[in-house]
Amino acid sequence: MSQTTETNADGLEQKATPQNLPTEMTAAPGRAITAAVPQQVDRSAAADSAAAESQADSATVVSAPAVAVPALAITAATPDQAAALGLTILAEARWPESAHDHTPPNLAGFILSTFSPIAAEAAARCLSRRPVMAATDSPVTAILIVTSRGDRQSAAHVARTVATNGVLGPLLFFQAVPNAVAGHVAARWNLTGPVVCLADPASALESAALLIEDGDADQALVIRVEQGAPDQAHAVLLQPSLGARP
């Protein structure tokens, strides 16, 4: 709506009656009145793009969990040590191998101690990584347990219980022998070779070579286990090197 002005005889301005004229805020006949609305700018896409660019600039690459192998990792045998005795390593495994290896898996028949569970886990990982054999192949595999101080946690528990006149369960008697876990591994993986338990890794490796050389075994699974900070186990599967004397 607009207004017109007129000038009277005295020279004074006088407002006239308002007139209905179409303007931006009025409507012509048959036209709806619409108020002028500031243009809405959809900034969501731009905001998302800017946020993505900001994150890309400040983001850091997150790598997989670091392998949790201790700096002073124990070894059952190295490739060079095995080669010196005419052997080669077919497969190997450790506990721990990654940041996920913080709690050993439960092992039926074994309690209180980590000794047997980590030995069995390292053995299982090692045997699962061995090369695929033909259906007719059934190598005789010896098991050698290597440990300098044995199952320290079980021994400490037995000592405390005896000192306080407590009662010891039969499972503790069973697992008091360090190579008790070898029976579990043999049954679990159908290994039919001899079982040996030694304290020195070098002696265990020599024994594995002698068992194979004498024909008592075609392969040897050597498992070294040491409890400490952290508990560790290392398992290697050995067989004669190509060209070695049978």
FENDA-V321485 format. One record per backbone hydrogen bond with DSSP energy under -1.0 kcal/mol. CO is the residue of the C=O (numbers start at 1). NH is the residue of the N-H. Records with the same first field share a line. If there is no record, write none. Layout:
BEGIN
CO->NH / NH
END
This chain:
BEGIN
2->19
4->16
6->14
8->11
12->8
14->6
19->2 / 21
28->31
41->43
43->47
44->48
45->49
46->50
47->51
48->52
49->53
50->54
51->55
52->56
53->57
54->58
55->59
78->82
79->83
80->84
82->85 / 87
83->86
86->241
88->239
91->237
93->235
95->233
98->101
100->102
107->110
111->113
114->118
115->119
116->120
117->121
118->122
119->123
120->124
121->125
122->126
123->127
124->128
126->129
134->137
140->218 / 219
141->193
142->221
143->196
144->223
145->198
146->225
150->152
151->155
152->156
153->157
154->158
155->159
156->160
157->161
158->162
159->163
160->164
161->166
162->165
170->174
171->175
177->180
181->185
182->186
183->187
184->188
185->189
186->191
194->143
196->145
198->147
200->204
201->205
202->206
203->207
204->208
205->209
206->210
207->211
208->212
209->213
210->214
211->216 / 217
219->142
220->238
221->144
222->236
223->146
224->234
226->232
232->226
233->95
234->224
235->93
236->222
237->90
238->220
239->88
241->244
END
